[in-house]
Amino acid sequence: MRRTGQLDDPTLAHVVSHLRMSSGA
């Protein structure tokens, strides 16, 4: 999985951020 900094898409960044929070990271 690419890092959040690699994502230029705000939508993908939001999803990744949500998933990371759900994982408890």
C-alpha positions in Angstrom: 0.0 0.0 0.0 1.3 3.4 -0.9 1.9 6.1 1.7 -0.7 8.9 2.2 1.9 11.4 0.8 1.9 9.4 -2.4 -1.8 9.9 -2.9 -2.7 13.0 -4.9 -6.4 12.2 -4.7 -8.1 13.8 -1.7 -10.8 11.1 -1.8 -8.3 8.3 -1.6 -6.4 10.1 1.1 -9.7 10.4 3.1 -10.5 6.8 2.7 -7.0 5.7 3.7 -7.1 8.0 6.7 -10.4 6.5 7.7 -9.1 3.0 7.3 -6.0 3.7 9.3 -8.2 5.2 12.1 -10.4 2.1 12.0 -7.4 -0.1 12.3 -6.5 1.7 15.4 -3.2 2.9 14.0 
